[in-house]
Amino acid sequence: MSKDFILPSFEHLKPVYIEQCVRDLKIFSRRFEGNIENKSKERYEISIEKIKNGEPLLKKDFVVLAFCLSRLENEGYLNIFYRLFRKNLNSFAGVSSFVRPFTSYIYNNELNENTRRIYKLFRKIRPKLPNKPRYSIIDELLRKNPDLVNFLMEIKDNIQSKESIVDIEKYCKNIFMKDNDKAYFKYIKDFIIPNHTKQDLWLDFRRLIEIMNIEDKKDVFAGVLRCYKYNPDVKSYPRNWFEFIWQELKDPYDPYNSQWDGMDDVKDVFRMWLAYTKVLDFFINSIEGGDRRRCNFWTQYINCMYRVRHYPEANMALVMEFREHIIVEFAQPNNACYIYSKKFLNLEEIEKSLASSSLSPKEKVDLLKNRSLCEYRLSHREKWEYEFAARLLHLGYNKGRWSHWDSFRR
């Protein structure tokens, strides 16, 4: 089909005729796309039939088959394609049409004997690539790297050396790598993690992660969280990243949440940040005028906290789940703090009861202020911090990050 088009003039057409033309073009376009898909299948089958019958293949047959290398592999024809391609290579007038199918196969499959063989074919066509800037970078990579491992390692190193996603995308275009190739996301992940604190790259990183599949997302998030595994200063954690992880994966210790499967070594890092954020938000933002004193006290124990919940409907209650206890504080400072053994009251029971429409607001508050059920009822009298700390120590909860690091692993 010719690439030179004569543009129609709509100068004298009425709007109604233009709209009809648009509708007709849409209908024709859908039919045309279907024909292309059918033609592609037909051409593949025709080329395979030629192979079966021992008929000579034309260059267009090889191009069709090159775009179907994975299918050839699955159907057992890849070795035959390899032999026939090498045999007929010298008869090809041009080889540029094979560049993308070969790179696509290499970038989307694991390193194995088949990808190595296709890489050998790729290097065979290198001397016949057009002498144009478009092919200069891929030509140099092929020339310098006889082995596929070195070829991929150099690409990885080159991508890691870039300053921005824009630079990476320009480079990928020159090596015929698309943003839906598996290798692209693999190298992008390796770029994002060490550069995740660069604010000028944040929006680009977020855009890329949002289109990743869940496993690639988890790889990035786990890599980011590992950067803070031995950093006790929760306040220094990048809020934008941790909020994004919360948005995508939710609570790591929700028993019904499987999004964190396979990320056990970093769950505690996120738990720490989430507990700190929720406690801080409650005592500073949810209470009128804030309560810095109680905030300072409880943030010393975020290492012991498991899940933290805020219930505005129950007299502004804050429920903190520890290893073996539920601790309840209320927004108003004149309310006592209640400590329950999880044998008698657990978070699941609280969630279910407070979500019930059968309980009145008073009954919801009474659930969390049950004197007969609680193990301790502590008042916020003068120097109350000493009594609270002593009780918590008696129950086995210490201040500081590391004392309960392994208490929350399941």
C-alpha positions as CSV (number, residue, x, y, z in Angstrom):
1,M,0.0,0.0,0.0
2,S,1.4,3.4,-0.9
3,K,2.4,5.8,1.9
4,D,1.5,8.9,-0.1
5,F,-2.1,9.9,0.6
6,I,-4.2,12.6,-1.1
7,L,-6.0,14.4,1.7
8,P,-9.7,14.9,0.9
9,S,-11.2,18.4,0.9
10,F,-14.2,18.9,3.2
11,E,-14.5,22.6,2.4
12,H,-17.8,22.4,0.6
13,L,-19.3,19.5,2.6
14,K,-22.1,20.0,5.1
15,P,-21.6,18.8,8.6
16,V,-24.1,16.0,8.2
17,Y,-22.1,14.5,5.3
18,I,-18.9,14.8,7.3
19,E,-20.5,12.9,10.2
20,Q,-21.7,10.2,7.8
21,C,-18.1,9.9,6.4
22,V,-16.8,9.5,10.0
23,R,-19.3,6.7,10.7
24,D,-18.4,4.9,7.5
25,L,-14.7,5.1,8.2
26,K,-15.2,3.7,11.6
27,I,-17.2,0.7,10.2
28,F,-14.5,0.1,7.5
29,S,-11.7,0.4,10.0
30,R,-13.2,-2.3,12.2
31,R,-13.6,-4.6,9.2
32,F,-10.1,-3.8,8.0
33,E,-8.6,-4.6,11.4
34,G,-10.4,-8.0,11.4
35,N,-9.0,-8.7,8.0
36,I,-5.5,-7.9,9.1
37,E,-5.8,-10.3,12.0
38,N,-7.2,-13.0,9.8
39,K,-4.5,-12.4,7.1
40,S,-1.8,-12.7,9.7
41,K,-3.1,-16.1,10.9
42,E,-3.5,-17.2,7.3
43,R,0.1,-16.1,6.4
44,Y,1.5,-18.0,9.4
45,E,-0.4,-21.2,8.5
46,I,0.7,-20.8,4.8
47,S,4.4,-20.5,5.8
48,I,4.1,-23.5,8.2
49,E,2.6,-25.5,5.4
50,K,5.5,-24.6,3.1
51,I,7.9,-25.9,5.8
52,K,5.9,-29.1,6.2
53,N,5.9,-29.7,2.4
54,G,9.6,-28.8,2.0
55,E,8.7,-25.8,-0.2
56,P,11.1,-22.8,-0.4
57,L,10.3,-19.8,1.8
58,L,10.2,-16.3,0.6
59,K,11.5,-13.4,2.6
60,K,8.0,-12.4,3.6
61,D,7.5,-15.9,5.0
62,F,10.5,-15.5,7.2
63,V,9.3,-12.1,8.4
64,V,5.9,-13.6,9.3
65,L,7.5,-16.4,11.1
66,A,10.0,-14.1,12.9
67,F,7.0,-12.3,14.5
68,C,5.8,-15.6,15.7
69,L,9.0,-17.0,17.3
70,S,7.3,-17.9,20.6
71,R,4.6,-19.8,18.7
72,L,7.2,-21.6,16.6
73,E,8.9,-22.6,19.8
74,N,5.7,-23.9,21.3
75,E,4.9,-25.9,18.2
76,G,8.4,-27.3,17.7
77,Y,9.4,-25.4,14.6
78,L,12.0,-23.1,16.1
79,N,15.0,-25.3,15.2
80,I,13.8,-25.6,11.6
81,F,13.3,-21.8,11.4
82,Y,16.9,-21.3,12.7
83,R,18.4,-23.6,10.0
84,L,16.3,-22.2,7.2
85,F,17.0,-18.6,8.2
86,R,20.8,-19.1,8.2
87,K,20.6,-20.9,4.9
88,N,18.6,-18.1,3.2
89,L,20.1,-15.1,4.9
90,N,22.4,-14.1,2.0
91,S,19.4,-14.0,-0.3
92,F,17.6,-11.2,1.7
93,A,17.8,-7.8,0.1
94,G,17.3,-6.1,3.5
95,V,17.1,-7.2,7.1
96,S,15.7,-4.3,9.0
97,S,12.3,-6.0,9.2
98,F,13.8,-8.7,11.4
99,V,15.2,-6.4,14.1
100,R,12.0,-5.9,16.2
101,P,10.8,-9.5,16.0
102,F,14.3,-10.7,17.2
103,T,14.5,-8.1,20.0
104,S,10.9,-8.8,21.1
105,Y,11.7,-12.5,21.5
106,I,14.9,-11.8,23.4
107,Y,13.4,-9.2,25.7
108,N,10.3,-11.2,26.5
109,N,11.9,-14.7,27.2
110,E,14.2,-16.1,29.8
111,L,17.9,-16.6,29.0
112,N,18.1,-20.1,27.5
113,E,19.4,-22.0,24.5
114,N,16.6,-20.7,22.3
115,T,17.1,-17.1,23.1
116,R,20.8,-17.6,22.5
117,R,20.2,-19.1,19.1
118,I,18.0,-16.2,18.1
119,Y,20.6,-13.8,19.3
120,K,23.1,-15.6,17.0
121,L,20.8,-14.9,14.1
122,F,20.5,-11.3,15.2
123,R,24.3,-11.0,15.1
124,K,24.3,-12.7,11.7
125,I,22.1,-9.9,10.2
126,R,24.1,-7.1,11.8
127,P,26.4,-6.5,8.9
128,K,23.4,-6.0,6.6
129,L,21.6,-3.5,8.8
130,P,21.0,-0.1,7.2
131,N,23.7,2.5,7.7
132,K,21.4,4.9,9.5
133,P,21.4,6.6,12.9
134,R,18.3,4.6,13.8
135,Y,20.4,1.4,13.9
136,S,23.7,2.7,15.2
137,I,23.2,1.8,18.9
138,I,21.8,-1.7,18.3
139,D,24.6,-2.3,15.8
140,E,27.3,-1.3,18.3
141,L,25.7,-3.5,21.0
142,L,25.7,-6.5,18.7
143,R,29.2,-5.9,17.4
144,K,30.7,-5.6,20.9
145,N,28.9,-8.5,22.6
146,P,29.3,-12.0,21.1
147,D,27.3,-13.4,24.0
148,L,23.7,-12.7,24.8
149,V,24.5,-12.3,28.6
150,N,26.9,-9.5,27.9
151,F,24.5,-7.9,25.5
152,L,21.8,-7.8,28.2
153,M,24.2,-6.7,30.9
154,E,25.4,-3.7,28.9
155,I,21.8,-2.7,28.2
156,K,21.1,-2.9,32.0
157,D,24.1,-0.8,32.8
158,N,23.2,1.8,30.2
159,I,19.7,2.1,31.5
160,Q,21.0,2.4,35.1
161,S,23.2,5.3,34.1
162,K,20.4,7.4,32.8
163,E,19.2,10.5,34.6
164,S,15.5,10.2,33.9
165,I,12.7,8.1,32.5
166,V,12.7,10.3,29.4
167,D,16.3,9.4,28.8
168,I,15.6,5.7,29.4
169,E,12.7,5.8,26.9
170,K,14.8,7.4,24.3
171,Y,17.5,4.8,24.8
172,C,15.0,1.9,24.7
173,K,13.6,3.2,21.4
174,N,17.1,3.0,19.9
175,I,17.5,-0.6,21.1
176,F,14.0,-1.5,19.8
177,M,12.7,-2.2,23.3
178,K,9.1,-1.3,24.0
179,D,7.4,-0.4,27.3
180,N,5.4,-3.7,27.2
181,D,8.5,-5.9,27.0
182,K,9.3,-7.9,30.2
183,A,12.9,-6.7,30.1
184,Y,11.8,-3.1,30.1
185,F,10.0,-3.5,33.4
186,K,12.8,-5.5,34.8
187,Y,15.4,-2.8,34.1
188,I,12.9,0.0,35.1
189,K,12.4,-1.7,38.5
190,D,16.2,-1.8,39.0
191,F,16.3,1.9,38.1
192,I,13.4,3.0,40.3
193,I,14.5,1.5,43.6
194,P,17.9,3.2,44.1
195,N,16.4,6.5,42.7
196,H,13.1,6.4,44.5
197,T,13.8,9.5,46.7
198,K,14.4,11.8,43.8
199,Q,11.3,14.0,43.9
200,D,11.6,15.1,40.3
201,L,11.2,11.5,39.2
202,W,8.3,10.6,41.5
203,L,5.4,11.3,39.1
204,D,7.1,9.3,36.3
205,F,7.8,6.4,38.7
206,R,4.2,6.4,39.9
207,R,2.9,6.4,36.3
208,L,5.0,3.4,35.4
209,I,4.2,1.4,38.5
210,E,0.5,2.0,38.1
211,I,0.6,0.1,34.7
212,M,2.7,-2.8,36.1
213,N,1.2,-6.1,36.9
214,I,0.9,-6.9,40.6
215,E,4.1,-9.0,40.9
216,D,6.2,-6.2,39.3
217,K,4.6,-3.7,41.6
218,K,5.4,-5.9,44.6
219,D,9.1,-6.2,43.5
220,V,9.4,-2.4,43.4
221,F,7.6,-1.9,46.7
222,A,9.7,-4.6,48.4
223,G,12.9,-3.0,47.1
224,V,11.9,0.4,48.4
225,L,10.9,-0.9,51.8
226,R,14.2,-2.8,52.2
227,C,15.9,0.6,52.0
228,Y,14.4,1.3,55.4
229,K,14.7,-2.1,57.0
230,Y,17.5,-1.0,59.4
231,N,16.5,2.7,59.7
232,P,14.7,3.2,63.0
233,D,13.7,6.8,62.2
234,V,10.2,6.3,60.9
235,K,9.7,10.0,60.5
236,S,12.3,10.0,57.7
237,Y,10.4,7.5,55.6
238,P,9.1,9.0,52.3
239,R,5.4,9.6,52.9
240,N,4.5,9.7,49.2
241,W,5.9,6.1,48.7
242,F,4.4,4.6,51.8
243,E,1.0,6.2,51.1
244,F,1.2,4.8,47.5
245,I,2.1,1.3,48.9
246,W,-0.9,1.6,51.3
247,Q,-3.1,2.5,48.3
248,E,-2.0,-0.5,46.3
249,L,-1.4,-3.2,48.9
250,K,-3.5,-2.1,51.9
251,D,-2.8,-3.4,55.5
252,P,-0.1,-6.1,55.5
253,Y,-1.5,-7.6,58.7
254,D,-5.1,-7.9,57.6
255,P,-5.8,-11.6,57.8
256,Y,-7.9,-11.4,54.6
257,N,-5.3,-9.5,52.6
258,S,-3.1,-11.7,50.3
259,Q,-1.5,-8.8,48.5
260,W,1.6,-9.0,50.7
261,D,2.3,-12.7,50.1
262,G,6.0,-13.2,49.5
263,M,7.0,-9.9,51.2
264,D,7.4,-11.2,54.7
265,D,10.8,-9.6,55.2
266,V,9.5,-6.1,54.7
267,K,6.0,-6.2,56.2
268,D,7.3,-5.0,59.5
269,V,8.8,-1.9,57.9
270,F,5.5,-0.9,56.5
271,R,3.7,-1.8,59.7
272,M,5.9,0.5,61.7
273,W,5.2,3.4,59.4
274,L,1.5,2.7,59.3
275,A,1.2,2.5,63.1
276,Y,3.2,5.7,63.5
277,T,1.0,7.5,60.9
278,K,-2.3,6.4,62.4
279,V,-1.3,7.3,66.0
280,L,0.1,10.7,64.9
281,D,-3.0,11.5,62.8
282,F,-5.3,10.6,65.7
283,F,-3.6,12.6,68.5
284,I,-2.6,15.6,66.3
285,N,-5.3,15.9,63.7
286,S,-8.4,14.2,65.0
287,I,-8.3,15.8,68.5
288,E,-9.2,19.5,68.5
289,G,-6.0,21.4,69.4
290,G,-4.0,18.1,69.3
291,D,-2.6,16.1,72.2
292,R,1.1,16.1,71.8
293,R,1.7,14.5,75.2
294,R,-0.2,11.3,74.5
295,C,1.1,11.3,70.9
296,N,4.7,11.4,72.1
297,F,4.0,8.5,74.6
298,W,2.3,6.1,72.2
299,T,4.7,6.7,69.3
300,Q,7.4,5.2,71.5
301,Y,5.5,1.9,71.3
302,I,4.8,1.6,67.6
303,N,7.4,-1.2,67.5
304,C,4.8,-3.2,69.6
305,M,1.7,-2.3,67.6
306,Y,0.2,-4.7,65.2
307,R,-2.9,-3.0,63.7
308,V,-4.2,0.5,64.6
309,R,-7.8,1.5,64.0
310,H,-9.7,4.8,64.5
311,Y,-13.5,4.7,65.2
312,P,-15.1,8.1,65.1
313,E,-18.5,6.5,65.7
314,A,-17.4,5.1,69.1
315,N,-16.6,8.4,70.9
316,M,-13.5,9.0,68.7
317,A,-11.8,5.8,69.9
318,L,-8.3,4.7,68.9
319,V,-7.8,0.9,69.1
320,M,-4.2,-0.3,69.1
321,E,-3.6,-4.0,68.7
322,F,-0.5,-5.4,70.5
323,R,0.8,-8.9,70.5
324,E,-1.5,-10.2,73.2
325,H,-3.6,-7.1,74.1
326,I,-6.0,-4.5,72.8
327,I,-5.4,-1.0,74.0
328,V,-8.1,1.7,73.7
329,E,-7.7,5.4,74.0
330,F,-10.3,8.1,73.4
331,A,-10.0,11.6,71.9
332,Q,-11.1,13.4,75.0
333,P,-8.2,13.3,77.6
334,N,-10.6,12.9,80.6
335,N,-11.4,9.4,79.3
336,A,-9.4,6.5,80.7
337,C,-7.3,4.1,78.7
338,Y,-8.5,0.5,78.6
339,I,-6.3,-2.6,78.2
340,Y,-7.9,-5.9,77.2
341,S,-6.4,-9.3,76.8
342,K,-7.1,-10.6,73.3
343,K,-8.5,-13.7,74.9
344,F,-11.6,-11.6,75.8
345,L,-11.7,-8.9,73.2
346,N,-10.0,-8.9,69.8
347,L,-9.9,-6.6,66.8
348,E,-12.2,-8.8,64.7
349,E,-14.9,-8.7,67.3
350,I,-14.6,-4.9,67.6
351,E,-14.8,-4.5,63.9
352,K,-17.9,-6.7,63.6
353,S,-19.7,-5.1,66.5
354,L,-19.0,-1.5,65.6
355,A,-20.1,-2.2,62.0
356,S,-23.4,-3.5,63.2
357,S,-26.4,-1.3,62.8
358,S,-28.2,-3.0,65.7
359,L,-25.9,-1.3,68.3
360,S,-26.6,2.2,69.4
361,P,-23.8,4.8,69.7
362,K,-23.8,4.3,73.4
363,E,-23.6,0.5,73.2
364,K,-20.6,0.9,70.8
365,V,-18.8,3.1,73.3
366,D,-19.7,0.7,76.2
367,L,-18.1,-2.1,74.2
368,L,-14.8,-0.4,74.4
369,K,-15.3,0.9,78.0
370,N,-16.1,-2.5,79.6
371,R,-14.7,-2.3,83.1
372,S,-15.6,-5.9,83.9
373,L,-13.8,-7.2,80.8
374,C,-10.7,-5.1,80.8
375,E,-7.4,-6.1,82.4
376,Y,-6.4,-2.6,83.3
377,R,-8.2,0.8,83.3
378,L,-5.6,3.6,83.5
379,S,-6.3,7.2,84.1
380,H,-4.4,10.2,82.7
381,R,-3.5,11.7,86.0
382,E,-0.4,13.8,86.6
383,K,2.7,12.0,85.5
384,W,0.5,9.2,84.1
385,E,3.3,8.2,81.7
386,Y,5.2,6.4,84.5
387,E,2.3,4.3,85.4
388,F,1.4,3.5,81.8
389,A,5.0,2.5,81.0
390,A,5.2,0.3,84.1
391,R,2.0,-1.5,83.1
392,L,3.2,-2.0,79.6
393,L,6.5,-3.3,80.7
394,H,4.8,-5.7,83.1
395,L,2.8,-7.0,80.1
396,G,6.0,-7.4,78.1
397,Y,6.0,-4.3,75.9
398,N,9.2,-2.2,75.7
399,K,9.9,1.1,74.1
400,G,12.1,1.2,71.0
401,R,11.9,-0.3,67.6
402,W,13.7,-3.6,67.8
403,S,12.3,-5.3,71.0
404,H,9.3,-6.8,69.3
405,W,10.6,-7.1,65.8
406,D,9.7,-10.8,65.5
407,S,6.5,-10.6,67.5
408,F,4.3,-9.9,64.6
409,R,5.5,-12.4,62.0
410,R,2.9,-15.0,61.1
